[in-house]
Amino acid sequence: MNPFSTHAPRSLRGVIWMAVAVVVAASCLAVASLLPEGNLLHASAFVVSLAGKYLSYAMLALAVDLVWGFAGILTLGHAAFFALGGYAMGMYLMREIGARGVYGNADLPDFMIFLSWKSLPWYWWGSEHFIWAAVLVVAVPGLLAGVFGWLAFRSRVSGVYLSIITQALTYALMLAFFQNGLGFGGNNGLTDFKDILGADLHAPHTRAVLLVVTGVLLAASLLAARFVVGGRFGNLLVAVRDAESRTRFLGYRPEQAKLLVWVFSAMIAGVGGALYVTQVGIINPGEFAPANSIESVIWVAVGGRGTLCGAVLGAILVNMGKTLFTAWLPEFWLYGLGLLFICTTLFLPNGLMGLWRHARKPPPEEVTPEVADTQGDEA
């Protein structure tokens, strides 16, 4: 049983502190990016882009923690929902280029003209509108998660079998999106974005605003996740995770609870993917790679499964370590990541949040047994 099941989800104060810290940190870094380059506090565009990527990954980790930490579903395919949200936003950003592309066609993206497409596919209709793109960001991952979850949970697929199926799902999508005929840019994906809502994506002010928006949406997702798992539904998820058969015998429907949290987490991952695209400037089929889903599981394990805040912390710290490690010894990063996961499993089974909880726990008071005063009794 997860030791956090009865305490961590109810820690509203900790979640609020984490949400506030994320927004404040993103705001401070955004302000620093607008300072003159000669200023000691100036943050470069590269640093701002990295920070935005870390926060987007934190949303993916939060989504994984919801289904793994609370419902006991070890997902190895949540990168699929992350990438689908990214593609939904990428479609809008491609249409925003308009006639400024290489071929000067205001109706078709450059890659479609290069591949001799004559018209937009039906699933690209309306992608020039930001509102519709925002709807697709949550609707497409949510719909896929709903269909997949209904089939899997209704069939009572669980454990390692479900993990393998989720990995197969994201791998199948990766292979599909590599095809030029699907209409998403094939191997190259979607890139060369220029504007978002009429603002230059490469302008310092736009980057600063996007970073703050990412921080705010991450904080909102964190609070929404706390609301979901902090009440009776959270208790039901923990019961399903720890004793699904007993929960079913009590009259509950575990498959419905798992489906709801599965769809909700997919939507959060989709929003993270959309924000990722605006920060990085490209989305390609490589984002569907199963390795990305496995990495997200490691982020959650390092931070602390079933804690929400731990998922955010783990995603940020591990990706910061990845940036530094790959700059020094890029060929050894995978070995380092594997060693990190092994050490976490062996020495920090509850992650960094478990270590923090243990450090804050007051030491037990020593109780000295009272010794009877025999002399006083004799007197």
LINTAQUI-V233359 format. One record per residue. N is the residue number from 1. SS is DSSP state (2 for helix, 1 for strand, 0 for the rest). PHI is phi in degrees with one decimal (999 if undefined). D_LAST is the distance of its C-alpha to the last C-alpha in Angstrom with 2 decimals. Layout:
# LINTAQUI-V233359
((N,SS,PHI,D_LAST) (N,SS,PHI,D_LAST))
This chain:
# LINTAQUI-V233359
((1,0,999,56.30) (2,0,-71.7,56.67) (3,0,-66.4,53.29) (4,0,-88.6,54.95) (5,0,-63.4,56.10) (6,0,-108.7,53.30) (7,0,-125.5,52.70) (8,2,-60.2,55.68) (9,2,-62.4,58.31) (10,2,-86.7,56.17) (11,0,-77.4,55.64) (12,2,-63.2,58.14) (13,2,-61.7,56.92) (14,2,-63.9,57.59) (15,2,-65.6,61.06) (16,2,-63.9,61.89) (17,2,-60.7,60.83) (18,2,-64.9,63.03) (19,2,-62.2,65.95) (20,2,-64.7,65.70) (21,2,-62.7,65.46) (22,2,-64.2,68.58) (23,2,-66.3,70.60) (24,2,-64.8,69.53) (25,2,-62.7,70.25) (26,2,-64.0,73.64) (27,2,-66.6,74.53) (28,2,-63.1,73.64) (29,2,-67.6,75.68) (30,2,-64.8,78.55) (31,2,-64.3,78.59) (32,2,-62.7,78.46) (33,2,-71.2,81.50) (34,0,-92.3,83.50) (35,0,-72.6,82.88) (36,0,-57.9,85.72) (37,0,-61.9,85.93) (38,0,-77.4,85.38) (39,0,-72.3,82.01) (40,0,-63.9,79.00) (41,0,-90.3,77.35) (42,0,-66.0,80.46) (43,0,-107.7,79.98) (44,0,-72.5,83.05) (45,2,-62.5,84.66) (46,2,-64.8,83.54) (47,2,-65.6,79.86) (48,2,-62.9,80.24) (49,2,-64.0,81.94) (50,2,-63.3,79.21) (51,2,-61.8,76.48) (52,2,-62.8,78.36) (53,2,-66.3,78.70) (54,2,-61.4,74.97) (55,2,-67.8,74.15) (56,2,-66.0,76.73) (57,2,-63.9,75.21) (58,2,-63.0,71.80) (59,2,-67.6,73.25) (60,2,-64.0,74.37) (61,2,-62.9,70.91) (62,2,-61.8,69.38) (63,2,-63.6,71.81) (64,2,-65.6,70.87) (65,2,-64.7,67.15) (66,2,-61.0,67.72) (67,2,-87.0,69.27) (68,2,-87.2,67.42) (69,2,-72.8,63.94) (70,2,-110.2,63.69) (71,0,-101.4,66.30) (72,0,73.6,66.11) (73,0,-97.5,69.86) (74,0,-79.4,70.55) (75,0,-90.5,73.80) (76,0,-118.3,76.17) (77,0,-141.3,78.89) (78,2,-70.8,77.63) (79,2,-63.2,79.92) (80,2,-63.2,82.73) (81,2,-67.8,81.51) (82,2,-59.9,80.94) (83,2,-69.7,84.50) (84,2,-63.9,86.06) (85,2,-62.3,84.58) (86,2,-65.8,85.99) (87,2,-67.4,89.42) (88,2,-60.8,89.43) (89,2,-72.0,88.87) (90,2,-62.3,91.28) (91,2,-61.4,94.04) (92,2,-64.3,93.73) (93,2,-64.9,93.69) (94,2,-67.8,96.81) (95,2,-69.8,98.65) (96,2,-68.0,97.61) (97,2,-64.3,99.73) (98,2,64.8,102.87) (99,2,-83.5,106.14) (100,2,-86.7,104.48) (101,0,-73.1,104.23) (102,0,-62.2,106.45) (103,0,-93.5,109.01) (104,0,67.9,108.85) (105,0,-97.4,108.38) (106,0,-80.0,106.37) (107,0,-101.4,105.90) (108,0,-118.2,104.97) (109,0,-62.5,102.45) (110,2,-58.3,104.03) (111,2,-67.7,102.91) (112,2,-71.5,104.57) (113,2,-66.3,107.86) (114,2,-61.9,107.63) (115,0,-91.3,107.20) (116,0,67.6,110.16) (117,0,-74.6,108.22) (118,0,-98.1,110.42) (119,0,-153.8,107.82) (120,0,-71.3,104.11) (121,0,-64.4,102.38) (122,2,-61.8,101.18) (123,2,-77.7,97.51) (124,2,-95.0,98.26) (125,0,-61.5,99.58) (126,0,82.3,97.73) (127,0,-70.7,95.89) (128,0,-78.3,97.38) (129,0,-100.1,95.06) (130,2,-64.6,91.53) (131,2,-61.3,90.11) (132,2,-65.4,91.54) (133,2,-62.4,90.21) (134,2,-63.4,86.72) (135,2,-65.6,86.99) (136,2,-63.3,88.07) (137,2,-57.5,85.16) (138,2,-99.3,82.70) (139,2,-74.8,85.08) (140,2,-66.6,86.47) (141,2,-60.7,83.14) (142,2,-64.7,81.69) (143,2,-67.3,84.68) (144,2,-62.2,84.65) (145,2,-63.0,80.91) (146,2,-64.6,81.38) (147,2,-67.1,84.15) (148,2,-63.4,82.47) (149,2,-65.4,79.07) (150,2,-62.0,80.53) (151,2,-68.8,82.34) (152,2,-74.1,79.48) (153,2,-72.5,76.55) (154,2,-65.3,78.64) (155,0,-85.0,79.39) (156,0,59.0,75.68) (157,0,-78.5,76.34) (158,0,-151.9,73.09) (159,2,66.4,71.37) (160,2,-65.5,73.49) (161,2,-65.2,76.65) (162,2,-66.7,76.26) (163,2,-59.9,75.57) (164,2,-65.5,78.80) (165,2,-66.1,80.77) (166,2,-64.7,79.60) (167,2,-67.0,80.62) (168,2,-64.4,83.99) (169,2,-60.5,84.44) (170,2,-69.0,84.11) (171,2,-68.6,86.24) (172,2,-63.7,88.98) (173,2,-65.2,89.00) (174,2,-60.4,89.24) (175,2,-63.2,92.30) (176,2,-66.1,93.85) (177,2,-74.4,93.46) (178,0,-73.7,95.08) (179,0,-79.3,98.31) (180,2,-64.5,100.77) (181,2,-71.0,102.09) (182,2,-75.6,98.85) (183,0,89.5,99.58) (184,0,-127.5,96.51) (185,0,89.5,97.96) (186,2,59.5,97.41) (187,2,-61.8,95.91) (188,2,-77.9,96.06) (189,0,70.9,94.29) (190,1,-113.3,94.41) (191,1,-157.1,94.43) (192,0,62.7,96.26) (193,0,-69.6,94.57) (194,0,-123.7,95.59) (195,1,-130.7,94.26) (196,1,-141.0,91.62) (197,0,55.2,92.36) (198,0,82.4,95.04) (199,1,-98.7,92.74) (200,1,-65.0,93.40) (201,0,-64.5,90.80) (202,0,-94.6,91.08) (203,0,-74.1,90.61) (204,2,-57.1,87.34) (205,2,-65.2,86.63) (206,2,-64.9,87.11) (207,2,-61.5,84.81) (208,2,-64.7,82.15) (209,2,-65.2,82.41) (210,2,-62.6,82.29) (211,2,-64.1,79.11) (212,2,-65.3,77.41) (213,2,-60.9,78.70) (214,2,-62.3,77.33) (215,2,-62.8,73.91) (216,2,-66.0,73.93) (217,2,-68.9,75.04) (218,2,-64.7,72.41) (219,2,-62.8,69.72) (220,2,-65.1,71.20) (221,2,-65.4,71.25) (222,2,-63.9,67.63) (223,2,-67.8,66.61) (224,2,-65.0,68.86) (225,2,-64.2,67.34) (226,2,-62.3,63.82) (227,2,-63.9,65.02) (228,2,-67.7,66.39) (229,2,-94.8,63.35) (230,0,-87.4,60.64) (231,0,-117.3,61.05) (232,2,-65.9,61.64) (233,2,-64.4,64.62) (234,2,-62.9,62.49) (235,2,-61.6,60.02) (236,2,-65.2,63.02) (237,2,-61.1,64.29) (238,2,-64.2,60.98) (239,2,-63.9,60.95) (240,2,-64.4,64.51) (241,2,-65.2,63.64) (242,2,-88.8,60.63) (243,0,-154.6,61.78) (244,2,-64.3,65.38) (245,2,-63.9,65.95) (246,2,-64.7,62.93) (247,2,-62.8,64.00) (248,2,-67.4,67.44) (249,2,-66.4,66.10) (250,0,-79.6,64.23) (251,0,105.2,67.62) (252,0,-85.3,67.91) (253,0,-112.5,70.93) (254,2,-58.5,69.71) (255,2,-64.9,73.26) (256,2,-70.4,73.63) (257,2,-63.1,70.43) (258,2,-66.5,71.46) (259,2,-65.4,74.97) (260,2,-63.0,73.85) (261,2,-71.2,71.59) (262,2,-65.6,74.25) (263,2,-66.8,76.96) (264,2,-61.3,74.73) (265,2,-67.2,73.83) (266,2,-63.5,77.52) (267,2,-65.4,78.42) (268,2,-62.7,75.86) (269,2,-62.6,77.30) (270,2,-63.5,80.79) (271,2,-63.0,79.92) (272,2,-60.6,78.46) (273,2,-65.0,81.71) (274,2,-63.8,83.81) (275,2,-67.9,81.84) (276,2,-60.1,82.11) (277,2,-64.0,85.90) (278,2,-67.4,86.14) (279,2,-82.7,84.02) (280,2,-91.5,85.66) (281,0,91.2,89.20) (282,1,-159.8,90.00) (283,1,-142.5,89.19) (284,0,-138.8,90.56) (285,2,-61.2,89.95) (286,2,-61.0,87.61) (287,2,-70.6,84.87) (288,2,-82.3,84.95) (289,0,-54.5,84.09) (290,2,-56.5,81.27) (291,2,-60.4,79.73) (292,2,-66.4,78.97) (293,2,-66.5,77.03) (294,2,-65.0,75.08) (295,2,-60.4,74.25) (296,2,-63.9,72.91) (297,2,-64.9,70.53) (298,2,-65.5,69.30) (299,2,-57.8,68.73) (300,2,-66.7,66.51) (301,2,-63.8,64.61) (302,2,-66.3,63.99) (303,2,-73.5,62.82) (304,0,129.7,60.74) (305,0,-70.5,62.09) (306,0,76.8,61.21) (307,0,-124.0,60.13) (308,0,67.4,63.42) (309,2,-62.8,62.48) (310,2,-62.7,62.21) (311,2,-63.3,65.79) (312,2,-63.4,67.10) (313,2,-63.1,65.16) (314,2,-63.2,66.20) (315,2,-62.8,69.87) (316,2,-68.4,70.00) (317,2,-67.4,68.17) (318,2,-65.3,70.02) (319,2,-71.9,73.39) (320,2,-64.1,72.68) (321,2,-62.2,71.89) (322,2,-63.5,75.10) (323,2,-61.7,77.13) (324,2,-70.9,75.81) (325,2,-65.5,75.91) (326,2,-70.3,79.46) (327,2,-75.6,80.63) (328,2,-94.5,79.47) (329,2,-133.7,79.73) (330,2,-61.5,81.40) (331,2,-73.0,82.22) (332,2,-105.5,78.57) (333,2,-62.5,77.16) (334,2,-62.7,77.11) (335,2,-66.3,75.24) (336,2,-63.9,72.70) (337,2,-66.5,72.34) (338,2,-63.8,71.82) (339,2,-64.5,69.22) (340,2,-61.7,67.42) (341,2,-66.5,67.29) (342,2,-64.2,66.05) (343,2,-64.7,63.29) (344,2,-64.0,62.28) (345,2,-63.9,62.14) (346,2,-80.9,60.10) (347,2,-109.7,57.73) (348,0,-132.1,57.83) (349,0,-62.0,58.29) (350,0,-101.9,57.21) (351,2,72.6,59.35) (352,2,-65.4,58.65) (353,2,-66.3,57.00) (354,2,-66.5,54.51) (355,2,-65.3,53.77) (356,2,-65.1,53.36) (357,2,-64.9,51.02) (358,2,-67.0,48.89) (359,2,-68.6,48.79) (360,2,-82.9,47.68) (361,0,-69.9,44.97) (362,0,-65.8,41.55) (363,0,-65.7,39.52) (364,0,-65.0,36.73) (365,0,-75.0,33.34) (366,0,-79.1,30.91) (367,0,-100.5,27.87) (368,0,-93.3,24.73) (369,0,-64.2,22.42) (370,0,-74.2,18.94) (371,0,-104.6,16.38) (372,0,-65.0,13.10) (373,0,-85.4,10.11) (374,2,-65.2,8.62) (375,2,-67.1,6.28) (376,2,-67.6,5.11) (377,2,-65.9,5.39) (378,2,-65.3,3.78) (379,0,-69.3,0.00))
